[in-house]
Amino acid sequence: MYWVLMYDYVDDMLTRRAPYREQHLTLARQHHQRGQLVMAGALENPLDGALLVFRVDNARIVEEFVAADPYVKNGLVTRWRMRNWNVVIGA
């Protein structure tokens, strides 16, 4: 089962993310190494959000990621939402 996690960022994300970026990337890499996070990245021009695609059986894993994410905990994410994604074409 795929889940898409969508983040909206603060206006000055590029500057404000610096102290938390490595912690955020470490968390993402851990989930990727476990096979839970398929792909992730920021939306650019403008840098106003991000998309993260999880492949997990339980939405709780995505919610736990959000709760642990330094970007969320430190107010850089102004809004987040997750949706179940019914993949029709692709792995």
Secondary structure, DSSP 8 states (H G I E B T S, - for coil): -EEEEEEEE-TTHHHHTTTTHHHHHHHHHHHHHTT-EEEEEEETTTT-EEEEEEE-S-HHHHHHHHHH-HHHHTT-EEEEEEEEE---S--
